[in-house]
Amino acid sequence: VVIEDWSRDGTCGCRADKGASHCAARTELWGALVQLAMEVVTSEADALGRRLLFFKKLGAMLYKQKRGSSCAEAASRPPQVHTDAFPTPMEVSMQTVAVVRSPYKERFGCPRQPTVTEGVLGGEAGAGFLELVPSDQNPEEKLRMALRELSGFEFIWVISYLHMNEGWSASVTPPRGPRRKRGLFATRAPHRPNHIGLSACRLLGVDAAKLQVSVHGLDLLDGTPVLDIKPYVPYCDSFAGARAGWLEEIDEANGRDHLAY
């Protein structure tokens, strides 16, 4: 009876500010309910069987409708403008969240990349750890909580600030290949407008009590400040077969000088 009265009215009876898309969604839902009720009533099951059939079909229908409605609402929602309230800053400041503890005390013998072993101190990728640094903004307990579940990842990204570097040049001569200058942004040279380092290291262990993250393959000097630690996620961080620009020519001519991990 309720369904019939509502159907004759032709609207869902909601507040006007809900909008036409809301009424249309409700109309579609009620129409489906009417069809469902008719299917159950005309079934050959007994009264109990009809009730069970009704609720089983109703649950499946509501689940399907809920999944579809979220996408429809997002598509029909008017565009929002949130960026106007936040002007782009021309300068930013960051905190040191950890300090690198590595065997490398000077640039000579420090790996150019985490997987490079040629000319490296000890002839192999070194191990070390990141020592998290508590502060007023980042108290010990908060840092310990931030380390939860990190141990489940095999690799991590270490984002660092190369504090010993000064100045930068638009063209640099990479250590590999012919002595030819390349555009800075086409290289991994450490002297950059912002001295940011990005290292993919194998995670060896997490000691939350000591606030330490042990890693293998560090390419950073001892005492380097760390700005952030992020998990390496293969499905979005790895692109098999991606082009590597001028580096591909070097690999073909001289062979690889780095580990495949």
Salt bridges, closest charged atoms under 4 A:
ASP5 OD1 - ARG8 NH2 2.38
ASP17 OD1 - ARG15 NE 3.28
GLU39 OE1 - LYS57 NZ 3.88
GLU131 OE1 - ARG101 NH2 3.33
GLU140 OE1 - ARG144 NH2 3.10
GLU154 OE2 - ARG202 NH1 2.73
ASP222 OD2 - LYS105 NZ 3.12
ASP228 OD2 - LYS230 NZ 3.39
ASP251 OD1 - ARG176 NH2 2.82
ASP257 OD2 - ARG112 NH2 2.49
ASP257 OD1 - ARG176 NE 3.72
ASP257 OD1 - HIS258 ND1 3.32
